[in-house]
């Protein structure tokens, strides 16, 4: 069971499109009352996504990556540039469909996820900086989301500010706190060595179950709309591709001009990776039936995000140079 989940976690490039297709098929064979019931699963699935990430997060690493330059740059890109790029793309491509524009905005407002740390590790970037970006970005993004949505789309989308805050408290801050408490308890009971070798590797697999479950539910809820108008999928992919291409380009250039190789990689994954599961939960639980249109945009963003992140790992040596390992480090490895 655990080996299967770990294997799936390592192959999200294939797992997410597969679950999207499965959700689409499932949504076409069930009636609307059953599909509506599936919305109840969003909150527990989101909790399952966030909670394991916080259990495996070593707070002590935060001090190692607390560099004002790189963290400040990530915050500037995440909150002063990307949300507004998403907003204007939404106006351009979804001018007559405000809830799809909402989906694009929500996808841009919650930076970083557990994959920020994972992809930074795969590319051999600065893990301390990536961990800081994950905690800081997710916390600030969660607090800022209601304000951005009310400010930018409040005139065309009905926004219940306090309901958004309530949902964020349930699906972000509660699992954060419980994850930290769980980690301390496990370390006290089993010790660091056993925790790292036997227990910690299982938690990312649990998080993957949450991610795939949310994608499945989101596609099931929009199955009728997609089947009736499959060309809409292509229309949604275009602004998503533009947004991610712009984000990758901007962060890559900032890294090449101002930071070292390791910091540059952390900056890219700390600004391009989005917590789409939390964005999905907000879209469906706060905005009701209309929020399903926003959820469709966010679900398709999974495909673009995971595929682009995987390809970017292969390009890091070309973009930032190969990692130079000192003789001492090589011998130790």
C-alpha positions as CSV (number, residue, x, y, z in Angstrom):
1,X,0.0,0.0,0.0
2,X,2.7,2.5,1.1
3,X,5.0,1.5,-1.8
4,X,2.1,2.1,-4.2
5,X,1.4,5.6,-2.8
6,X,5.1,6.5,-2.8
7,X,5.3,5.4,-6.5
8,X,2.2,7.5,-7.3
9,X,3.7,10.5,-5.5
10,X,6.8,10.2,-7.7
11,X,4.7,10.1,-10.9
12,X,2.3,13.0,-10.4
13,X,2.9,14.0,-14.1
14,X,0.9,10.9,-15.0
15,X,-1.3,10.5,-11.9
16,X,-3.0,13.9,-12.1
17,X,-4.2,13.6,-15.8
18,X,-5.3,10.0,-15.1
19,X,-7.5,11.2,-12.1
20,X,-8.8,14.0,-14.1
21,X,-10.0,11.6,-16.8
22,X,-11.4,9.3,-14.2
23,X,-13.3,12.1,-12.5
24,X,-14.6,13.3,-15.8
25,X,-16.0,9.8,-16.6
26,X,-17.4,9.3,-13.2
27,X,-19.1,12.7,-13.3
28,X,-20.9,11.7,-16.5
29,X,-22.5,8.5,-15.1
30,X,-23.8,9.8,-11.8
31,X,-26.7,12.1,-11.2
32,X,-26.5,15.7,-10.1
33,X,-27.5,14.9,-6.5
34,X,-24.6,12.5,-6.0
35,X,-22.2,14.9,-7.7
36,X,-23.3,17.7,-5.2
37,X,-22.7,15.3,-2.3
38,X,-19.0,15.0,-3.4
39,X,-18.4,18.6,-2.5
40,X,-18.5,17.5,1.2
41,X,-15.2,15.6,0.5
42,X,-13.2,18.8,-0.5
43,X,-12.5,20.0,3.1
44,X,-11.2,16.6,4.5
45,X,-9.2,16.0,1.3
46,X,-7.6,19.4,1.6
47,X,-6.8,18.8,5.2
48,X,-5.2,15.5,4.1
49,X,-3.1,17.5,1.7
50,X,-1.8,20.2,4.1
51,X,-1.5,18.2,7.3
52,X,1.2,15.7,6.2
53,X,3.3,18.5,4.7
54,X,3.4,20.2,8.1
55,X,4.3,17.0,10.0
56,X,7.4,16.5,7.8
57,X,8.4,20.2,8.0
58,X,11.5,20.8,10.2
59,X,11.0,24.2,11.7
60,X,14.7,24.3,12.6
61,X,15.5,24.6,8.9
62,X,13.7,28.0,8.8
63,X,16.7,29.7,10.3
64,X,19.0,28.3,7.6
65,X,17.0,29.9,4.7
66,X,16.0,33.2,6.3
67,X,17.8,35.4,3.9
68,X,16.1,38.8,3.4
69,X,17.1,39.2,-0.2
70,X,15.8,36.0,-1.6
71,X,12.7,35.9,0.7
72,X,11.9,39.5,-0.1
73,X,12.2,38.9,-3.9
74,X,9.8,35.9,-3.6
75,X,7.3,37.9,-1.7
76,X,7.4,40.7,-4.2
77,X,6.9,38.4,-7.2
78,X,4.2,36.4,-5.3
79,X,2.1,39.3,-4.1
80,X,3.0,42.4,-6.2
81,X,3.2,40.9,-9.7
82,X,1.6,37.5,-10.2
83,X,-1.8,38.2,-8.8
84,X,-2.2,41.2,-11.0
85,X,-0.9,39.3,-14.1
86,X,-3.6,36.7,-13.3
87,X,-6.3,39.3,-12.9
88,X,-5.6,41.0,-16.2
89,X,-5.3,37.7,-18.0
90,X,-8.7,36.8,-16.5
91,X,-10.2,40.0,-17.8
92,X,-8.7,39.3,-21.2
93,X,-9.7,35.7,-21.6
94,X,-12.8,35.4,-19.3
95,X,-14.3,38.8,-19.6
96,X,-17.9,37.4,-19.7
97,X,-17.2,34.5,-17.2
98,X,-16.2,36.1,-13.9
99,X,-16.0,32.9,-12.0
100,X,-13.4,31.5,-14.4
101,X,-11.5,34.7,-13.9
102,X,-11.8,34.0,-10.2
103,X,-10.3,30.6,-10.6
104,X,-7.3,32.1,-12.3
105,X,-6.9,34.7,-9.6
106,X,-7.2,32.1,-6.8
107,X,-4.6,29.9,-8.5
108,X,-2.2,32.9,-8.3
109,X,-2.9,34.0,-4.7
110,X,-1.7,30.9,-2.7
111,X,2.0,30.5,-3.4
112,X,4.0,27.4,-2.6
113,X,3.1,23.9,-1.6
114,X,4.8,20.8,-0.5
115,X,6.0,20.4,-4.1
116,X,8.0,23.7,-3.7
117,X,10.3,21.9,-1.3
118,X,10.3,18.6,-3.3
119,X,11.1,20.2,-6.7
120,X,13.8,22.4,-5.1
121,X,15.3,19.2,-3.7
122,X,15.2,17.4,-7.0
123,X,17.0,20.3,-8.7
124,X,19.5,20.5,-5.8
125,X,18.6,24.1,-4.9
126,X,18.6,25.9,-1.5
127,X,16.3,23.8,0.7
128,X,16.4,26.2,3.6
129,X,15.1,29.0,1.4
130,X,12.5,26.8,-0.1
131,X,11.1,25.8,3.3
132,X,10.9,29.4,4.4
133,X,9.1,30.4,1.2
134,X,6.6,27.6,1.7
135,X,5.7,28.6,5.3
136,X,5.8,32.4,4.7
137,X,4.1,32.3,1.3
138,X,1.3,29.9,2.4
139,X,0.7,31.9,5.6
140,X,0.7,35.3,3.9
141,X,-1.2,34.1,0.9
142,X,-3.9,32.6,3.1
143,X,-4.3,35.9,5.0
144,X,-4.2,38.0,1.8
145,X,-6.6,36.0,-0.4
146,X,-9.9,37.5,0.9
147,X,-8.6,41.0,0.5
148,X,-7.3,40.5,-3.1
149,X,-10.5,38.7,-4.2
150,X,-12.7,41.4,-2.6
151,X,-10.6,44.2,-4.1
152,X,-10.1,42.9,-7.6
153,X,-13.3,40.9,-8.3
154,X,-15.7,42.1,-5.6
155,X,-17.7,44.1,-8.2
156,X,-18.4,41.1,-10.4
157,X,-18.3,38.1,-8.0
158,X,-20.3,37.8,-4.8
159,X,-17.6,37.5,-2.1
160,X,-18.4,36.6,1.5
161,X,-15.2,37.9,3.1
162,X,-15.7,36.2,6.5
163,X,-16.6,32.9,4.9
164,X,-13.4,32.9,3.0
165,X,-11.4,33.6,6.2
166,X,-13.3,30.8,8.0
167,X,-12.5,28.3,5.2
168,X,-8.8,29.3,5.2
169,X,-8.6,28.8,9.0
170,X,-10.1,25.3,8.7
171,X,-8.0,24.1,5.7
172,X,-4.7,25.9,6.3
173,X,-4.1,27.0,9.9
174,X,-5.8,24.1,11.7
175,X,-3.8,21.4,9.9
176,X,-0.6,23.5,10.2
177,X,-1.0,23.6,14.0
178,X,-2.0,19.9,14.3
179,X,0.9,18.9,12.0
180,X,3.4,20.7,14.2
181,X,2.0,19.0,17.3
182,X,2.1,15.6,15.6
183,X,5.7,16.0,14.6
184,X,6.8,16.9,18.1
185,X,4.9,13.9,19.5
186,X,6.4,11.5,16.9
187,X,9.9,12.8,17.5
188,X,9.5,12.4,21.3
189,X,8.2,8.8,20.9
190,X,10.5,7.4,18.2
191,X,13.5,9.8,18.0
192,X,14.8,11.7,15.0
193,X,16.5,8.7,13.3
194,X,13.5,6.4,13.2
195,X,11.2,9.3,12.3
196,X,13.3,10.3,9.3
197,X,13.9,6.8,8.0
198,X,10.6,5.0,8.6
199,X,7.8,7.4,9.5
200,X,8.4,10.7,7.6
201,X,8.6,9.2,4.1
202,X,5.0,8.0,4.4
203,X,3.5,11.5,4.9
204,X,4.1,12.9,1.4
205,X,2.2,9.9,0.0
206,X,-0.8,10.8,2.2
207,X,-0.6,14.3,0.9
208,X,-0.8,12.9,-2.6
209,X,-4.1,11.1,-1.8
210,X,-5.5,14.5,-0.9
211,X,-4.3,16.2,-4.0
212,X,-5.6,13.5,-6.3
213,X,-8.9,13.2,-4.5
214,X,-9.5,16.9,-4.9
215,X,-8.7,16.8,-8.6
216,X,-11.1,13.9,-9.0
217,X,-13.9,15.6,-7.2
218,X,-13.4,18.9,-9.1
219,X,-13.5,17.2,-12.5
220,X,-16.6,15.2,-11.5
221,X,-18.5,18.3,-10.6
222,X,-17.8,19.9,-13.9
223,X,-18.2,16.8,-16.1
224,X,-21.5,17.8,-17.7
225,X,-20.1,21.3,-18.7
226,X,-16.9,19.8,-20.1
227,X,-18.7,17.1,-22.1
228,X,-21.2,19.7,-23.5
229,X,-18.4,22.0,-24.6
230,X,-15.0,20.3,-24.8
231,X,-13.5,23.2,-26.6
232,X,-13.7,25.2,-23.4
233,X,-10.8,23.2,-22.0
234,X,-8.5,24.5,-24.7
235,X,-9.8,28.0,-24.0
236,X,-8.8,27.6,-20.4
237,X,-5.4,26.2,-21.1
238,X,-4.3,29.3,-23.0
239,X,-4.3,31.8,-20.2
240,X,-2.9,29.2,-17.8
241,X,0.0,28.6,-20.2
242,X,0.6,32.3,-20.5
243,X,0.6,32.8,-16.8
244,X,3.0,30.0,-16.0
245,X,5.3,30.9,-18.8
246,X,5.4,34.5,-17.6
247,X,6.1,33.4,-14.0
248,X,8.9,31.0,-15.0
249,X,10.5,33.6,-17.2
250,X,10.3,36.4,-14.6
251,X,11.6,34.2,-11.7
252,X,14.4,32.7,-13.9
253,X,15.7,36.1,-15.0
254,X,15.6,37.4,-11.4
255,X,17.5,34.4,-10.2
256,X,20.2,34.6,-13.0
257,X,20.8,38.3,-12.4
258,X,20.7,38.5,-8.6
259,X,21.2,35.2,-6.9
260,X,23.4,32.1,-6.7
261,X,22.4,28.8,-8.4
262,X,20.8,27.3,-5.2
263,X,18.9,30.4,-4.3
264,X,17.7,30.9,-7.9
265,X,16.2,27.4,-8.0
266,X,14.4,28.0,-4.7
267,X,13.1,31.4,-6.0
268,X,11.7,29.8,-9.1
269,X,9.9,27.0,-7.3
270,X,8.9,29.3,-4.5
271,X,7.1,31.6,-6.8
272,X,5.8,29.4,-9.6
273,X,4.4,26.5,-7.5
274,X,0.9,27.3,-6.3
275,X,-1.2,25.6,-3.6
276,X,-3.9,24.6,-6.0
277,X,-5.6,22.2,-3.5
278,X,-6.3,25.0,-1.1
279,X,-7.5,27.2,-4.0
280,X,-9.8,24.4,-5.1
281,X,-11.3,24.1,-1.6
282,X,-12.0,27.8,-1.4
283,X,-13.6,27.9,-4.8
284,X,-16.0,25.0,-4.2
285,X,-16.8,25.6,-0.5
286,X,-17.1,29.4,-0.5
287,X,-18.6,30.1,-4.0
288,X,-21.1,27.2,-4.3
289,X,-22.3,26.1,-7.7
290,X,-20.8,29.0,-9.5
291,X,-17.4,28.2,-7.9
292,X,-17.3,25.0,-9.9
293,X,-16.3,27.1,-12.9
294,X,-13.4,28.5,-10.9
295,X,-12.6,25.0,-9.7
296,X,-12.3,23.8,-13.4
297,X,-9.6,26.4,-14.1
298,X,-7.7,25.5,-11.0
299,X,-8.0,21.7,-11.7
300,X,-6.5,22.3,-15.2
301,X,-3.7,24.3,-13.6
302,X,-2.5,21.1,-11.9
303,X,-1.6,19.7,-15.3
304,X,0.3,22.8,-16.4
305,X,2.1,23.2,-13.0
306,X,3.2,19.6,-12.5
307,X,4.3,19.1,-16.1
308,X,6.2,22.4,-16.3
309,X,7.9,21.9,-12.9
310,X,9.1,18.4,-14.0
311,X,10.6,19.8,-17.3
312,X,12.2,22.7,-15.5
313,X,14.2,20.4,-13.3
314,X,15.8,19.0,-16.4
315,X,16.7,22.6,-17.5
316,X,18.3,23.9,-14.3
317,X,21.9,23.0,-15.2
318,X,21.5,24.8,-18.5
319,X,19.8,27.8,-17.0
320,X,22.0,28.2,-13.8
321,X,25.0,26.1,-14.4
322,X,25.9,22.6,-13.0
323,X,26.2,22.2,-9.3
324,X,29.8,22.5,-8.2
325,X,30.6,20.0,-5.4
326,X,33.8,20.5,-3.4
327,X,36.2,17.6,-2.9
328,X,35.2,17.3,0.8
329,X,31.5,17.2,0.0
330,X,32.1,14.7,-2.8
331,X,34.1,12.4,-0.5
332,X,31.4,12.7,2.2
333,X,28.7,11.8,-0.3
